[in-house]
Amino acid sequence: MTADTALIVGLGNPGAQYETTRHNVGFMVADALAARIGAKFSSHKKSNSDIVQARLADRSVIVAKPRTFMNLSGHPVAGLARFFSVEPSNIVVVHDELDIDFGAIRLKLGGGEGGHNGLRSISQHLSTKDYLRVRVGVGRPPGRMDPASYVLKPFSSAERKDLGVIVEEAADAAELLLRVGLEAAQNQVHPR
């Protein structure tokens, strides 16, 4: 690995019952990136993750899916960062975001976790919040539905019609982030 090696981590929960849920959109984006590379995930036992090592956007990249549940994502992410000597500034975490409308994609560096336990775990294990994020909007739960229940429900049939495009757009945003940096990527991804 080189000094500018990037680690892209898609967040989700392991297991077939979670595959189509809002909380697993990060896994979906990681799968899309692996498909673009033409590679299959393999087990990385030292970090309890599935990974693909490749070149993407002219950089050496590790695309990862932690095998732990979302709330415990920090340990695998920190393990990968240590093993591959990746600085937090070269870590991109792709995750679902309740505070963004469904289908919208936002990029940022650091900041709060907004109640997202996967991000909280990562920040705790990396000892910093200063890592890049591709935030994929899943919208707020309807009525008084508990947000934790909402993110563990599958996307609605109406949402599923657009989901493939949204996942590809989020993968595009992750690649763009690696290629041009945060500010230039935000200028292209965020609406004017």
C-alpha positions as CSV (number, residue, x, y, z in Angstrom):
1,M,0.0,0.0,0.0
2,T,1.1,3.6,-0.6
3,A,1.0,6.7,1.5
4,D,-2.2,7.9,-0.3
5,T,-4.0,4.5,0.1
6,A,-7.7,5.1,0.8
7,L,-10.0,3.0,2.8
8,I,-13.7,3.1,1.8
9,V,-16.0,1.5,4.3
10,G,-19.6,0.8,3.6
11,L,-21.6,0.5,6.8
12,G,-24.3,-2.1,7.3
13,N,-25.4,-5.1,9.3
14,P,-24.4,-8.7,8.4
15,G,-27.1,-11.3,7.6
16,A,-29.8,-11.8,4.9
17,Q,-32.5,-10.2,7.0
18,Y,-30.8,-6.8,6.8
19,E,-29.7,-6.9,3.1
20,T,-32.5,-4.6,1.8
21,T,-32.8,-2.3,4.8
22,R,-32.0,1.4,4.9
23,H,-29.2,0.8,7.3
24,N,-27.4,-1.3,4.7
25,V,-27.1,1.3,2.0
26,G,-23.4,1.5,2.8
27,F,-22.9,-2.2,2.0
28,M,-24.8,-1.6,-1.2
29,V,-22.4,1.1,-2.3
30,A,-19.4,-1.0,-1.3
31,D,-20.8,-3.8,-3.5
32,A,-21.3,-1.4,-6.4
33,L,-17.7,-0.2,-6.1
34,A,-16.4,-3.9,-6.0
35,A,-18.5,-4.6,-9.1
36,R,-16.9,-1.6,-10.9
37,I,-13.5,-2.9,-10.0
38,G,-14.5,-6.4,-11.1
39,A,-13.4,-7.9,-7.8
40,K,-15.1,-10.1,-5.2
41,F,-14.8,-9.5,-1.5
42,S,-12.5,-11.7,0.5
43,S,-12.2,-12.3,4.2
44,H,-9.7,-10.1,6.2
45,K,-9.6,-12.0,9.5
46,K,-7.4,-9.5,11.3
47,S,-10.1,-6.9,11.1
48,N,-13.2,-9.0,10.9
49,S,-14.1,-7.5,7.6
50,D,-14.7,-8.4,3.9
51,I,-12.4,-6.4,1.7
52,V,-11.4,-5.7,-1.9
53,Q,-8.0,-4.3,-2.7
54,A,-7.6,-2.5,-6.0
55,R,-7.0,0.8,-7.8
56,L,-9.8,3.2,-8.0
57,A,-9.7,6.8,-9.1
58,D,-5.9,6.4,-9.7
59,R,-5.4,5.4,-6.1
60,S,-4.7,2.3,-4.1
61,V,-7.9,1.5,-2.4
62,I,-9.4,-1.0,0.1
63,V,-13.2,-1.2,-0.1
64,A,-14.5,-2.8,3.1
65,K,-17.6,-4.1,4.7
66,P,-17.2,-4.8,8.5
67,R,-18.7,-8.2,9.5
68,T,-19.8,-6.8,12.9
69,F,-23.2,-5.2,13.5
70,M,-23.4,-1.5,12.7
71,N,-23.0,-0.3,16.3
72,L,-19.7,-2.2,16.5
73,S,-18.2,-0.9,13.2
74,G,-15.4,1.0,14.9
75,H,-13.2,-2.0,15.8
76,P,-13.0,-3.4,12.3
77,V,-12.5,0.1,10.8
78,A,-9.7,0.9,13.2
79,G,-8.2,-2.5,12.6
80,L,-8.1,-2.0,8.8
81,A,-6.7,1.5,9.2
82,R,-3.8,0.1,11.4
83,F,-3.2,-2.9,9.2
84,F,-3.0,-0.9,6.0
85,S,-1.5,2.2,7.6
86,V,-4.3,4.5,6.4
87,E,-4.7,7.9,8.1
88,P,-8.2,9.0,9.1
89,S,-8.0,11.7,6.5
90,N,-7.9,8.9,3.8
91,I,-10.9,7.0,5.3
92,V,-14.2,7.4,3.6
93,V,-17.3,6.0,5.4
94,V,-20.5,5.5,3.4
95,H,-23.6,5.4,5.5
96,D,-27.3,6.0,5.7
97,E,-28.4,9.5,6.9
98,L,-31.8,10.2,8.5
99,D,-31.4,14.0,8.3
100,I,-31.1,14.1,4.5
101,D,-34.0,13.5,2.1
102,F,-34.2,10.1,0.5
103,G,-31.9,9.9,-2.4
104,A,-29.8,13.0,-1.7
105,I,-26.1,12.5,-1.3
106,R,-23.9,14.8,0.8
107,L,-20.1,14.7,1.4
108,K,-18.4,16.0,4.5
109,L,-15.3,15.7,6.7
110,G,-15.8,15.2,10.4
111,G,-18.6,16.7,12.5
112,G,-21.1,15.0,14.7
113,E,-22.6,11.5,14.4
114,G,-26.2,12.7,14.5
115,G,-27.2,9.7,16.6
116,H,-25.7,7.2,14.2
117,N,-24.2,4.5,16.4
118,G,-22.0,3.1,13.6
119,L,-20.3,6.5,13.2
120,R,-20.0,6.9,17.0
121,S,-18.2,3.6,17.2
122,I,-15.8,4.6,14.4
123,S,-15.1,8.0,15.9
124,Q,-14.4,6.3,19.3
125,H,-12.1,3.7,17.9
126,L,-10.2,6.1,15.6
127,S,-10.0,8.7,18.4
128,T,-11.1,11.3,15.9
129,K,-14.2,12.4,14.0
130,D,-12.1,13.8,11.2
131,Y,-12.7,11.2,8.5
132,L,-14.6,11.6,5.2
133,R,-18.2,10.7,4.9
134,V,-20.5,9.9,2.0
135,R,-24.0,10.4,3.5
136,V,-26.8,8.7,1.6
137,G,-30.2,10.2,2.5
138,V,-32.9,7.8,3.7
139,G,-35.2,10.5,5.0
140,R,-37.0,10.8,8.3
141,P,-39.3,8.0,9.6
142,P,-43.0,8.7,9.1
143,G,-45.2,9.9,12.0
144,R,-43.8,8.8,15.4
145,M,-42.0,5.7,14.2
146,D,-38.8,5.1,16.1
147,P,-35.8,6.0,14.0
148,A,-34.0,2.8,15.0
149,S,-36.9,0.7,13.7
150,Y,-37.2,2.8,10.5
151,V,-33.5,2.2,9.4
152,L,-33.9,-1.6,10.0
153,K,-37.0,-1.7,7.7
154,P,-36.6,-2.5,3.9
155,F,-36.8,0.4,1.5
156,S,-40.4,0.9,0.3
157,S,-41.4,-0.3,-3.2
158,A,-41.4,3.3,-4.4
159,E,-37.9,3.9,-3.0
160,R,-36.6,0.6,-4.5
161,K,-37.4,1.9,-8.0
162,D,-34.7,4.6,-7.5
163,L,-32.4,2.8,-5.2
164,G,-30.1,1.3,-7.9
165,V,-29.4,4.8,-9.3
166,I,-28.9,6.3,-5.9
167,V,-26.4,3.6,-5.0
168,E,-24.5,4.2,-8.2
169,E,-24.5,8.0,-7.6
170,A,-23.1,7.4,-4.0
171,A,-20.4,5.2,-5.5
172,D,-19.7,8.0,-8.1
173,A,-19.4,10.4,-5.2
174,A,-17.0,8.2,-3.3
175,E,-14.8,7.9,-6.4
176,L,-15.0,11.6,-7.0
177,L,-13.9,12.3,-3.4
178,L,-10.8,10.2,-4.0
179,R,-10.1,11.8,-7.3
180,V,-10.6,15.6,-6.7
181,G,-10.8,16.0,-2.9
182,L,-13.6,17.1,-0.6
183,E,-14.3,20.7,-1.7
184,A,-14.3,20.1,-5.4
185,A,-16.4,16.9,-4.9
186,Q,-18.9,18.9,-2.8
187,N,-19.1,21.5,-5.6
188,Q,-20.1,18.8,-8.0
189,V,-22.3,16.6,-5.8
190,H,-24.2,19.1,-3.7
191,P,-27.1,21.0,-5.3
192,R,-26.6,24.7,-6.0
